[in-house]
């Protein structure tokens, strides 16, 4: 798109409550509004075939549900068109009736639909998708993995934290992880003492290293002493 067109599209997106075209959160925002498989399928079928796979790959990771494979959505819309006898447009002046290639028996159709349902159930089960929604800012993230425990590990490594008390589960994105404890850092070489607020001890050591603290066996060096040790080496 040229500059003027991009500006117009960005303006219309903002009117609808979305970010502009250059907003990195635009795709997740659009995906969050997709409510169901039917809704997602309808959106995909509104995209030209050449760009459909690109749209699918961009939106699928941010959906609130496990998406079906793209070819399943395409087959479903074709069956719907056959069943409801939609008119089609082939580039000529007038639309033409949809022509059914062959008639499928009810028995065969039910057997095929059952098989597809089993395949989809296995697909969703295998995905092991973990959905995280921040309690504070409601930002959402999906972590797919072959097994759910791997999805949990991926969410933790991405900075998400969660807790469950009396059946109430709370989740926080990396930006809004609350501090539950104070970690005291005492330098082994000088009198410097620093206290930092952390989620837990494991996160505390990570945050301390980001601040420049170094840990070696029983030693703990502040950023200044750690830098001096590096110079000496």
C-alpha contacts under 8 A as a table, 3 or more apart, distances in Angstrom:
res1	aa1	res2	aa2	distance
1	X	5	X	5.91
1	X	6	X	6.00
2	X	5	X	5.42
2	X	6	X	6.19
3	X	6	X	5.17
3	X	7	X	6.18
4	X	7	X	5.12
4	X	8	X	6.30
5	X	8	X	5.10
5	X	9	X	6.17
6	X	9	X	5.13
6	X	10	X	6.01
6	X	21	X	7.20
7	X	10	X	5.11
7	X	11	X	6.10
8	X	11	X	5.06
8	X	12	X	6.34
9	X	12	X	5.18
9	X	13	X	6.17
9	X	20	X	7.84
9	X	21	X	7.42
10	X	13	X	5.03
10	X	14	X	6.22
10	X	19	X	7.43
10	X	20	X	4.43
10	X	21	X	5.44
11	X	14	X	5.23
11	X	15	X	6.34
11	X	20	X	7.12
12	X	15	X	5.04
12	X	16	X	6.49
13	X	16	X	5.18
13	X	17	X	6.50
13	X	18	X	5.20
13	X	19	X	6.38
13	X	20	X	6.11
13	X	21	X	7.90
14	X	17	X	4.96
14	X	18	X	4.99
14	X	19	X	5.70
14	X	20	X	6.23
15	X	18	X	7.37
18	X	26	X	6.45
18	X	29	X	6.70
18	X	30	X	7.64
19	X	22	X	7.80
19	X	23	X	5.43
19	X	25	X	6.98
19	X	26	X	5.36
19	X	29	X	7.98
20	X	23	X	5.22
20	X	26	X	6.97
21	X	26	X	6.95
22	X	26	X	7.87
23	X	26	X	5.45
24	X	27	X	7.26
25	X	28	X	5.46
25	X	29	X	6.10
26	X	29	X	5.10
26	X	30	X	6.29
27	X	30	X	5.16
27	X	31	X	6.10
27	X	58	X	7.09
27	X	59	X	6.43
27	X	62	X	7.91
28	X	31	X	4.96
28	X	32	X	6.02
28	X	59	X	7.06
28	X	62	X	5.48
28	X	63	X	7.84
29	X	32	X	5.22
29	X	33	X	6.81
30	X	33	X	5.43
30	X	34	X	7.03
30	X	59	X	7.88
31	X	34	X	5.35
31	X	59	X	5.61
31	X	60	X	7.63
31	X	62	X	5.72
31	X	63	X	5.32
31	X	64	X	7.88
32	X	35	X	7.67
32	X	62	X	6.91
32	X	63	X	6.00
32	X	64	X	6.58
34	X	39	X	6.04
34	X	40	X	6.02
34	X	63	X	7.03
34	X	64	X	7.82
35	X	39	X	6.09
35	X	40	X	7.47
35	X	64	X	7.64
36	X	39	X	5.10
36	X	40	X	6.19
36	X	65	X	7.54
37	X	40	X	5.09
37	X	41	X	5.94
37	X	67	X	6.94
37	X	68	X	7.74
38	X	41	X	5.05
38	X	42	X	6.10
39	X	42	X	5.20
39	X	43	X	6.33
40	X	43	X	5.14
40	X	44	X	6.21
41	X	44	X	5.11
41	X	45	X	6.15
41	X	73	X	5.75
41	X	74	X	7.83
41	X	77	X	7.67
42	X	45	X	5.21
42	X	46	X	6.39
43	X	46	X	5.20
43	X	47	X	6.99
44	X	47	X	5.38
44	X	52	X	6.14
44	X	55	X	7.11
44	X	56	X	6.99
45	X	48	X	7.36
45	X	49	X	7.92
45	X	52	X	7.55
45	X	74	X	7.59
45	X	77	X	7.83
47	X	51	X	6.43
47	X	52	X	5.51
47	X	55	X	7.74
48	X	51	X	5.59
48	X	52	X	6.02
49	X	52	X	5.00
49	X	53	X	7.68
50	X	53	X	7.37
51	X	54	X	5.30
51	X	55	X	6.33
52	X	55	X	5.12
52	X	56	X	6.13
53	X	56	X	4.95
53	X	57	X	6.12
53	X	70	X	7.29
54	X	57	X	5.29
54	X	58	X	6.20
55	X	58	X	5.16
55	X	59	X	6.18
56	X	59	X	5.41
56	X	60	X	5.69
56	X	70	X	7.04
57	X	60	X	5.56
57	X	61	X	7.30
58	X	61	X	6.99
59	X	62	X	5.67
59	X	63	X	6.62
60	X	63	X	5.53
60	X	66	X	7.94
60	X	67	X	6.29
61	X	142	X	6.37
62	X	140	X	7.68
62	X	141	X	6.49
62	X	142	X	6.14
63	X	66	X	7.06
63	X	67	X	7.43
63	X	142	X	7.55
64	X	131	X	7.21
64	X	142	X	7.73
66	X	124	X	6.18
66	X	127	X	7.91
66	X	129	X	7.15
68	X	72	X	6.44
68	X	73	X	6.97
68	X	120	X	6.88
68	X	123	X	7.85
69	X	72	X	5.42
69	X	73	X	6.86
70	X	73	X	5.27
70	X	74	X	6.36
71	X	74	X	4.98
71	X	75	X	6.09
72	X	75	X	5.11
72	X	76	X	6.11
73	X	76	X	5.05
73	X	77	X	6.29
74	X	77	X	5.33
74	X	78	X	6.30
75	X	78	X	5.10
75	X	79	X	6.20
76	X	79	X	5.14
76	X	80	X	6.14
77	X	80	X	4.94
77	X	81	X	6.11
78	X	81	X	5.05
78	X	82	X	6.21
79	X	82	X	5.02
79	X	83	X	5.98
80	X	83	X	5.02
80	X	84	X	6.01
81	X	84	X	5.28
81	X	85	X	5.45
81	X	86	X	5.05
81	X	98	X	7.38
82	X	85	X	4.94
82	X	86	X	6.81
82	X	98	X	6.70
82	X	99	X	7.43
82	X	100	X	6.02
85	X	97	X	6.85
85	X	98	X	5.55
85	X	99	X	7.81
86	X	97	X	6.58
86	X	98	X	5.65
87	X	95	X	5.84
87	X	96	X	5.30
87	X	97	X	4.46
87	X	98	X	5.20
88	X	95	X	5.29
88	X	96	X	5.31
88	X	97	X	6.18
88	X	98	X	5.86
89	X	92	X	6.92
89	X	94	X	6.91
89	X	95	X	4.51
89	X	96	X	6.28
90	X	95	X	7.13
90	X	96	X	7.86
92	X	95	X	7.38
100	X	103	X	7.22
104	X	108	X	6.63
104	X	109	X	6.30
105	X	108	X	5.28
105	X	109	X	6.08
106	X	109	X	5.03
106	X	110	X	6.05
107	X	110	X	5.32
107	X	111	X	6.25
108	X	111	X	5.12
108	X	112	X	6.15
109	X	112	X	5.10
109	X	113	X	6.12
110	X	113	X	5.10
110	X	114	X	6.09
111	X	114	X	5.17
111	X	115	X	6.24
112	X	115	X	5.06
112	X	116	X	6.19
113	X	116	X	5.04
113	X	117	X	6.13
114	X	117	X	5.06
114	X	118	X	6.30
115	X	118	X	5.18
115	X	119	X	6.23
116	X	119	X	4.98
116	X	120	X	6.06
117	X	120	X	5.10
117	X	121	X	6.13
118	X	121	X	5.11
118	X	122	X	6.22
119	X	122	X	5.16
119	X	123	X	6.03
120	X	123	X	4.81
120	X	124	X	6.17
121	X	124	X	5.24
121	X	125	X	6.06
122	X	125	X	4.97
122	X	126	X	5.90
123	X	126	X	5.26
123	X	127	X	6.18
124	X	127	X	5.20
124	X	128	X	7.06
124	X	129	X	7.90
125	X	128	X	5.93
126	X	145	X	7.81
126	X	146	X	5.51
126	X	147	X	6.71
127	X	144	X	5.73
127	X	145	X	5.50
127	X	146	X	5.25
127	X	147	X	6.93
127	X	148	X	7.92
128	X	144	X	5.69
128	X	145	X	5.20
128	X	146	X	5.64
128	X	147	X	4.94
128	X	148	X	4.36
128	X	151	X	6.60
129	X	142	X	6.49
129	X	143	X	5.41
129	X	144	X	4.03
129	X	145	X	6.14
129	X	148	X	6.58
129	X	151	X	6.46
130	X	142	X	5.68
130	X	143	X	5.02
130	X	144	X	6.26
130	X	148	X	6.85
130	X	151	X	5.84
130	X	152	X	6.79
130	X	155	X	8.00
131	X	140	X	7.32
131	X	141	X	6.01
131	X	142	X	4.65
131	X	143	X	6.49
132	X	140	X	5.64
132	X	141	X	5.23
132	X	142	X	6.25
132	X	171	X	6.88
133	X	138	X	5.44
133	X	139	X	5.67
133	X	140	X	4.44
133	X	141	X	6.56
133	X	171	X	6.40
133	X	172	X	7.30
133	X	173	X	7.57
134	X	137	X	5.64
134	X	138	X	4.53
134	X	139	X	5.37
134	X	140	X	6.46
134	X	170	X	7.72
134	X	171	X	5.15
134	X	172	X	4.46
134	X	173	X	5.26
134	X	176	X	7.97
135	X	138	X	5.70
135	X	170	X	5.93
135	X	171	X	5.42
135	X	172	X	5.77
136	X	172	X	6.83
136	X	176	X	6.97
137	X	176	X	7.94
139	X	173	X	7.32
143	X	151	X	5.31
143	X	152	X	7.66
143	X	154	X	6.70
143	X	155	X	6.39
144	X	148	X	7.93
144	X	151	X	5.77
145	X	148	X	6.41
145	X	150	X	5.91
145	X	151	X	5.11
146	X	150	X	7.18
146	X	151	X	7.90
147	X	150	X	5.39
147	X	151	X	6.60
148	X	151	X	4.91
148	X	152	X	6.25
149	X	152	X	4.97
149	X	153	X	6.21
150	X	153	X	4.95
150	X	154	X	6.15
151	X	154	X	5.01
151	X	155	X	6.21
152	X	155	X	5.15
152	X	156	X	6.27
153	X	156	X	5.13
153	X	157	X	6.16
154	X	157	X	5.09
154	X	158	X	6.11
155	X	158	X	5.05
155	X	159	X	6.60
155	X	160	X	5.55
155	X	161	X	7.97
156	X	159	X	5.26
156	X	160	X	5.12
156	X	161	X	6.35
157	X	160	X	7.36
158	X	174	X	7.38
159	X	173	X	6.78
159	X	174	X	4.68
160	X	171	X	7.25
160	X	172	X	5.77
160	X	173	X	4.85
160	X	174	X	5.26
160	X	177	X	7.31
161	X	171	X	5.88
161	X	172	X	5.42
161	X	173	X	6.86
161	X	174	X	7.54
161	X	177	X	6.46
162	X	169	X	7.19
162	X	170	X	5.54
162	X	171	X	4.21
162	X	172	X	6.14
163	X	169	X	5.77
163	X	170	X	5.50
163	X	171	X	6.65
164	X	167	X	6.06
164	X	168	X	5.33
164	X	169	X	4.19
164	X	170	X	6.25
165	X	168	X	5.23
165	X	169	X	6.55
172	X	175	X	7.76
172	X	176	X	5.68
172	X	177	X	5.18
172	X	178	X	7.76
173	X	176	X	5.51
173	X	177	X	6.16
174	X	177	X	5.65
177	X	199	X	7.16
178	X	198	X	7.63
178	X	199	X	6.35
179	X	182	X	7.82
179	X	197	X	5.38
179	X	198	X	4.65
179	X	199	X	4.71
180	X	197	X	7.15
180	X	198	X	6.07
180	X	199	X	5.02
180	X	200	X	6.95
181	X	197	X	5.78
181	X	198	X	5.50
181	X	199	X	6.28
181	X	200	X	6.61
182	X	195	X	6.39
182	X	196	X	5.64
182	X	197	X	4.55
182	X	198	X	6.07
183	X	195	X	5.52
183	X	196	X	5.34
183	X	197	X	6.25
183	X	198	X	6.77
183	X	201	X	7.25
183	X	204	X	6.58
184	X	193	X	7.11
184	X	194	X	5.97
184	X	195	X	4.54
184	X	196	X	6.72
185	X	193	X	5.59
185	X	194	X	5.06
185	X	195	X	5.98
185	X	196	X	7.94
185	X	220	X	7.68
186	X	191	X	7.43
186	X	192	X	6.21
186	X	193	X	4.57
186	X	194	X	6.61
186	X	220	X	6.78
186	X	221	X	7.76
186	X	222	X	7.64
187	X	190	X	5.61
187	X	191	X	6.45
187	X	192	X	5.65
187	X	193	X	6.41
187	X	219	X	7.87
187	X	220	X	5.27
187	X	221	X	4.83
187	X	222	X	5.29
188	X	191	X	7.88
188	X	219	X	5.91
188	X	220	X	5.39
188	X	221	X	5.87
189	X	221	X	6.70
189	X	225	X	6.91
190	X	225	X	7.69
192	X	222	X	7.14
196	X	204	X	7.56
196	X	208	X	7.97
197	X	204	X	7.70
198	X	201	X	7.17
198	X	203	X	6.39
198	X	204	X	5.32
198	X	207	X	7.94
199	X	203	X	6.18
199	X	204	X	7.12
200	X	203	X	5.42
200	X	204	X	6.07
201	X	204	X	4.73
201	X	205	X	6.38
202	X	205	X	5.53
202	X	206	X	6.60
203	X	206	X	5.02
203	X	207	X	6.11
204	X	207	X	5.13
204	X	208	X	5.99
205	X	208	X	4.99
205	X	209	X	6.17
206	X	209	X	5.30
206	X	210	X	6.43
207	X	210	X	5.01
207	X	211	X	6.41
208	X	211	X	5.02
208	X	212	X	6.49
208	X	213	X	5.40
208	X	214	X	7.89
209	X	212	X	4.99
209	X	213	X	4.81
209	X	214	X	6.13
210	X	213	X	7.31
211	X	223	X	7.21
212	X	222	X	6.88
212	X	223	X	4.51
212	X	226	X	7.59
213	X	220	X	7.20
213	X	221	X	5.70
213	X	222	X	4.77
213	X	223	X	4.90
213	X	226	X	6.86
214	X	220	X	5.82
214	X	221	X	5.06
214	X	222	X	6.61
214	X	223	X	7.15
214	X	226	X	6.15
215	X	218	X	7.44
215	X	219	X	5.79
215	X	220	X	4.75
215	X	221	X	6.45
216	X	219	X	5.11
216	X	220	X	6.55
221	X	224	X	7.81
221	X	225	X	5.66
221	X	226	X	5.30
222	X	225	X	5.38
222	X	226	X	5.83
223	X	226	X	5.03
223	X	227	X	6.06
224	X	227	X	5.17
224	X	228	X	6.36
225	X	228	X	5.00
225	X	229	X	6.18
226	X	229	X	5.11
226	X	230	X	6.39
227	X	230	X	5.16
227	X	231	X	6.39
228	X	231	X	5.08
228	X	232	X	6.24
229	X	232	X	5.13
229	X	233	X	6.25
230	X	233	X	5.16
